[in-house]
Amino acid sequence: AKVDAETGKFIRVAGIGARVQAAEDIYTPDGTLRYSKGDVVAEVETDSTGTASTPELYLGAYEVVETLAPEGYLVNTTAHSVVLSYAGQAVPVVTAGTTMEDVAAKGVIEVAKVDAETGKAIPASGTTFEIRAAEDIVTADLTLRAAAGEVVATVETNASGIATSPELYLGSYDVVETQAPDGYVLDSTPRGVVLSYAGQEAPVVHASVVAGNRPAMGVVELTKSDLETGLPVKASAEYEVVAAEDVVTPDGTLRVAKGETADRIVIGEDGKGFSKPLDLGAYDVVETKAPEGYMIDADPHRVSLLYDGQDVPVSYLSMECRDAPQKGAIEITKTDAETGEPVEGSVYEVVAAENIVTGDGTVREQQ
């Protein structure tokens, strides 16, 4: 009979093979050598009950050696001793049996963490995954090893970005990310993997999964305002967003080199402008075109786009940029109409010929 080495339960499947060989020279009482030690006297195969029987053999000591394990199990090459002993003159055929234990084959799942855009490894520890049974995991002894949906292991990446499961029973599993690497967005999409039987001499099979994550991004939101009033300036202005340092994602990819222009922002009629999604890092925001009627602000404004967690694919950083309204001075020269010489003491009033309004909508002088 064939049983599972862990559970002791019968493996009731057909086709398990075994070899029966003489454990010694076997003689009948008349002195005839029936089998020499080591002779194979029978090759047997289990039926659907998991039991195999030999033809009738002469009494003596035998060894039973498994030759073909049940599907999902390792072959047990240990010789099991069986002795057919005389049971008296009234028993024409004696019966003896042995129980043979087989160990279930196992499998290991290896998960490699990569950047979804570059395909390069993310060499960081701490990314965690749940390994869940995608179906009922049942061995040939009909033992339920894991129910569908059950978490059979939680694994964590090492410093190389690799996570390795403990040994699992063969079957279908889903790998689900629960903690993304720093700087990346969580991808909880189940990734299916199958641990398949590789034969009776393969105690542990290996299957791999590549799990990609997209890097988190950031957007710079600019509001243009008047330096004096603080009110929004609803007029066109332009900015460059320049990398203040090499912007590198955790997979080691240089996304933007220091000094490189990552984007240009145009302020719209609502006084606001947005960058495209940018890789996280430090940038300088530099005005390249001021709104009409305003002085350009040549000073770079440093911003840092930071990671807001695995559930935030795009974070927003708001900043206000203020420009000073451009001003002018009127110079009046009073002269004598005949001599052209300067004349002192004259007084003038300067009156607005129209409402003087700056780009923020403030009436500076009324008509």
Salt bridges, closest charged atoms under 4 A:
ASP4 OD2 - ARG145 NH2 2.93
GLU6 OE2 - LYS106 NZ 3.52
GLU6 OE1 - ARG145 NH1 3.12
ASP30 OD2 - ARG34 NH2 3.82
GLU66 OE2 - LYS2 NZ 2.61
ASP102 OD1 - LYS2 NZ 3.09
ASP115 OD2 - ARG255 NH2 2.90
GLU117 OE2 - ARG214 NH1 3.88
GLU117 OE1 - ARG255 NH1 2.88
GLU130 OE1 - ARG132 NH2 2.83
ASP141 OD2 - ARG145 NH2 3.81
GLU177 OE2 - LYS113 NZ 2.59
ASP187 OD2 - ARG191 NH2 2.94
GLU221 OE2 - LYS272 NZ 3.98
ASP226 OD2 - ARG364 NH2 2.84
GLU228 OE2 - LYS327 NZ 2.89
GLU228 OE1 - ARG364 NH1 2.86
GLU240 OE2 - ARG264 NH2 3.19
ASP251 OD2 - ARG255 NH2 3.99
ASP284 OD1 - ARG302 NE 2.47
GLU287 OE2 - LYS224 NZ 2.93
ASP297 OD2 - HIS301 NE2 2.71
GLU320 OE2 - ARG322 NE 3.31
ASP323 OD2 - LYS224 NZ 2.85
ASP360 OD2 - ARG364 NH2 3.70
